[in-house]
Amino acid sequence: MPTPREDQPDRPGGLNPAALSVTDTARTLTRVGGQAITVAMIQRDIDDGAPTNADGTINLMYYAAWLVRELAERGNAAGANRGD
């Protein structure tokens, strides 16, 4: 039988994508994305306005949506700078 994770005792042996710690978010994105994502990178995004739950955990879907919006805005800004 799987043992409960210390950081999420109500989810035996698993992660809750609606409430991941910063560390688990970095680990998860590293595993699925194929490149290293660090805790510092996630924290920088939070400092820049990435959404978090009231308890400081991260909802992976909301975070992904925020990242997509940020990338789109940066792309639009870069296009404006080029005169596109």
Backbone torsions as a table, in degrees:
resi	resn	phi	psi	omega
1	MET	NA	135.4	-179.7
2	PRO	-65.5	147.4	177.6
3	THR	-92.3	147.4	179.4
4	PRO	-65.0	145.2	175.1
5	ARG	-77.6	142.6	-177.9
6	GLU	-63.1	-37.4	-175.9
7	ASP	-83.6	-9.5	177.8
8	GLN	-145.0	74.2	-173.7
9	PRO	-65.4	-20.6	-178.8
10	ASP	-83.5	-5.3	179.4
11	ARG	-119.6	83.4	-178.4
12	PRO	-56.5	121.5	173.2
13	GLY	68.5	8.6	-177.2
14	GLY	-141.5	178.3	178.9
15	LEU	-113.7	149.9	175.6
16	ASN	-103.2	107.4	-176.8
17	PRO	-64.3	-11.6	176.8
18	ALA	-91.4	-3.7	-178.3
19	ALA	-156.0	69.2	179.1
20	LEU	-96.0	143.3	171.7
21	SER	-68.2	163.9	177.3
22	VAL	-59.1	-41.9	179.3
23	THR	-62.0	-47.0	179.9
24	ASP	-67.2	-32.4	176.1
25	THR	-63.5	-46.6	179.0
26	ALA	-61.9	-44.8	179.7
27	ARG	-62.3	-45.7	-177.7
28	THR	-63.4	-47.0	-179.7
29	LEU	-66.1	-33.9	176.2
30	THR	-63.9	-44.5	-178.3
31	ARG	-65.8	-44.5	-175.5
32	VAL	-85.9	-21.5	-175.5
33	GLY	-95.3	-16.4	177.6
34	GLY	78.9	6.0	173.4
35	GLN	-139.0	154.5	-175.0
36	ALA	-68.5	126.2	172.8
37	ILE	-116.9	124.7	-176.0
38	THR	-101.4	162.5	174.5
39	VAL	-58.6	-39.6	179.6
40	ALA	-62.0	-37.7	178.4
41	MET	-65.0	-43.8	178.7
42	ILE	-64.1	-44.6	-179.4
43	GLN	-62.2	-38.4	177.5
44	ARG	-62.4	-41.1	176.6
45	ASP	-62.9	-42.0	177.8
46	ILE	-61.4	-44.2	178.2
47	ASP	-61.6	-29.4	179.6
48	ASP	-87.8	1.7	174.7
49	GLY	115.1	4.4	177.3
50	ALA	-60.0	140.9	-176.0
51	PRO	-72.1	144.1	172.6
52	THR	-133.2	159.7	173.5
53	ASN	-74.9	166.6	-178.8
54	ALA	-57.2	-29.4	-178.8
55	ASP	-90.2	5.9	178.1
56	GLY	90.6	-4.2	177.4
57	THR	-78.9	170.9	-175.8
58	ILE	-118.4	131.0	170.6
59	ASN	-86.9	114.5	-172.9
60	LEU	-59.8	-36.1	179.4
61	MET	-68.0	-43.8	178.7
62	TYR	-66.2	-38.2	178.9
63	TYR	-65.4	-43.9	178.8
64	ALA	-61.8	-42.2	178.4
65	ALA	-63.0	-40.5	178.1
66	TRP	-62.9	-43.2	179.3
67	LEU	-61.6	-43.4	179.3
68	VAL	-61.7	-44.2	179.2
69	ARG	-63.2	-42.1	178.4
70	GLU	-62.1	-44.8	179.7
71	LEU	-63.6	-40.4	178.9
72	ALA	-64.4	-42.7	179.6
73	GLU	-65.7	-40.0	177.5
74	ARG	-65.1	-38.7	177.7
75	GLY	-65.6	-40.8	177.6
76	ASN	-65.9	-39.0	179.1
77	ALA	-66.6	-40.1	179.1
78	ALA	-65.7	-39.0	177.6
79	GLY	-64.3	-39.7	178.4
80	ALA	-65.3	-36.0	179.4
81	ASN	-69.3	-27.8	179.0
82	ARG	-85.8	-11.4	-177.7
83	GLY	88.2	16.2	178.6
84	ASP	-70.5	NA	NA
